[in-house]
């Protein structure tokens, strides 16, 4: 399936398959929040967001995308990052917006980072899943992204799928397949909820907190390439089960207090 990006009121088709090609971040993104806390370097190929007691910061893509393999390499806030939230996400605009979230929840030194993902479709979200990352995401850059087709959305960490959200429109579940989405990221103070439910606050003596970005890429996709009936390849399925078994710490589908009856997409995946 072709991949498309929208710029202003014009629609351009991606006629050239971008095979892992990366772009200058200063050409692909603009500063959306606190320009004095955002720094481009390496000739525009690297970007840093900063959080201190005065402000967080953020950036947004100049283009919008509908389907594709969309990735960014990120190195998260090191050390005692408790209370900080590094958000990296795709989103459309309006009340009935679509959104695909990665939220990295900081923690005290030595504790693992928590990665929370969420899916909004036609304005409905509250589909949180949380995992521990199986590596230290502050030491090196790692790739985070989505493989988004008309059939399913794979949330990826490096080459490992951590979540799949399938198209169950036939069962009455909204699916993001009509609205183009921009790419956004921000670094902000979330200490009222992010770490141990808000019990651990930001230690501002460790500020400024810095998250780093590089190697943004977008590839067009063939929607059914390499898939089986589960919507992913056998190798991807096995990796996904490995993540669920060893690193998942919360899944909204299993939260009977919030959902006495499981959401439709959860039962459709059984």
N, C-alpha and C positions, 0 to 999 in steps of 0.2 A: 504494500500500500504506500502511496506517495506521501511525502512529508511536506508540509507547507508552512510558510511563515507569513505573518501579517505585519505590515509596517504602515502606520497611519491608517488611511482608508483603502490602501492598495493591497492586493493579494498576489504574492509571487509564488510560483511552484519551484520547489528545489529540483532543478533538472539534473544537477550533478550530485552523485552520491559522495558524501564526505566521509571517506574511509578513515575515521579517527583523527581527521585534521582538526587542529586547535587554532584558536583565534586570539588576537590581542584583546585583553579584557577591557582596555580603555576604549576600544572601538565597538565592542559588543554591549557594554553596560554603561549606565550613567549613575551618578551618586544620587540616591533618593532620600538620604537622611544624613545630616551632619558631615558636610564636606571636609571639615577640619579634623574628622576622625577616620577618614578614608585615605589610603595611600596607594598609589600605583607605582610600581617599580619594574626593573628588568625590561625597560623599553615598552611598558604597558602590558607585559605578559604575566605579571604577578600583581595581586591586589591584597591589601590588608584592611580588615575592619578592627576598630578599637572601641572598647567600652571602658569608661571611667565614671567617677561620681557625677560628672557634668552631663554626660550623654552616652548613648549607644550610637550605632551607625548602621547604614544599609546601602544596598545598591539594587538596581533593577535592569533587566535586559531592554535594549532598544527594540527588539523584535519579539513577536509572539509565534508560538508553534502549535501545530495540530498533528499529533503522532510523531514518533521518532525515538531514537536512542539518544537521550540527552544526559550529559555527564559533566561533572566538575570535580577536580581534585581539590581537596580541602585538608588543611592541617589545623586541628582544633586548639583551643586555648589550653596551654600547658599548666602544670602545677595545680594549686588549689583553685579550681574553677567553680566551686560550689555556688549555686544561685544564678550562674550565667546560662543563657540560652543562645545557641547558635542555630538560627533557623535558615534552612535552604529549601526552597519550595517553588512549585509551579502554580500559577493561579490566573484565572480569568477575572473579569470585573462584573460588578453588579450583585444584586441580592441573591439571585439564583446562580451563584458562581460555582465553578469547578476548582478544585485545589488538590495538589499532591504534596504532602509535607514530609520533610525530614527535620526533626528537632533534636538537637544534641544537648542533653541536659548535663551541665557540669556537675562535678563532684569533688569531694575532698581529695587531697593528694593520696595516691595509692589505691583509691577506689576506682572501679571501672566506670567509664562513660556509659550513660543510658541513651539509646537512640529510640525516639518515639516517632512512628509514622502515622499518618492519618490520610483519609481520602474523603474529599467533599465532592458530591455530584448533585448538580441542580440545587445548591445551597444547603444540602444535608451532609453533615459530617458525623462527629462522635463515633469514629471507627478506629480508635487508637489501638495500636500494638506497640509494645516496648520490648527491646532486647538489650542485653549487654553486648558490647563489641568485644571480639575475641583477640584484640590487639590494642596497643596503646596508640590512639589516633592523634596524639600530640607530638610523636617523635618524627613521623614522616607523613608525606602527603598520601592520601588514599582517595580512590574514586567513588563518588556517590552519584547515583542517577536512576533514571527510569527507562524501561523499555515499554513504550506506550503504543499499542495498536488498537484497532477497533474491537479486538477480541479480549484483550487482557492488558493489565498493567503490572509489570514486574518492577519492584523496588530492588536495586542492586547496590551492593557494597563490594567494590573491586569486581571480581567476576562471580560473586556469590549472590544468588537471589535470596532476599530475606523476607519477601512478602509477595503474594500474587493477589490481585483484585480482578475478578473476571467479569465479563459483560453478561449480566443476568437481566437484561431489559425485558426478556420474554416472561420473566417471573415477576415483573413489576418493580425492579430495582433500577434506579437511575444510574447511568454510566456516562463518564466524561468522553463524549465523542463528537460534540458539535462546536464547542467553544475553544478557540485558540487561547493558549496560556503563555504569559510571560514568565521569566525566570527571576527569582528574587532571593536575596539573602540579607539577614540582619543579625546583629549581635546586641543583646539587650539584657536588662536586669529582670530576671524572672524569679527572684528569690522568695516571692510569696507562694510559689508552688513547685518550682523546678526540682529542688533537691530534697528528698525525703519529705515530700508533701509540703514544703515550705518551712520545715523545722530548721534547716541549715541555711543561714543567710550568707550573703557575699561578704568576704573579708576584703575590704577596700585597701588594706595595706599591701595587697598583691597587685593592685591596679598599676598601670593599665593592662587590661586583658586584650589579647590579640588573636584573631583567627585569620589564616592566610589561605589564598585561593590561587589556582593556576589551571591551565589546560582545560578550558571549557570546549566542549565539542558537541555537535549535533549530527546524527546520521539518519538518513531515511531508512525506512524499514519495509521488508516484505512481511506482511502480516502473519502468514502461516508458515514461514520458513522454519524447518527443523522442529515443528511442534508435534505432539501426540494429542490424544483426546483430552488430556488434562490441561492443555493450553501451553505447556512448556516441554522442553526436551527432557529425556530421561535423566541426563546428567544434571540439569537444573533442578529437577524434581528431587533428586537425591540430596543435593546441596541444601535445598530449602528445608527438607525434613531434618537434616543435621542441625540447622540453625534453630528450628522449632524445638528440637529435643534438648539441645544443650544451652541455648542462650535466651530463649523467650521467657520473659518474666510477667508479661501481661498481654491478654488478648480479649478485646471487647466481646468477642463471640462467646467466651466462657464466663462472662461476668453476669451471673444470674441475679445479682442484686440490682444491677442497672437494667438488665433485660431478662425478666422472667421467661419470656418467650424469645428465643434467639432471633436476631434480625434475619430477614429473608435471604440475604446473600450468604449468611453463614450456613443455613440449612441447605441451600442449593449447592454448596461446595462439598457437602458430606457424601 
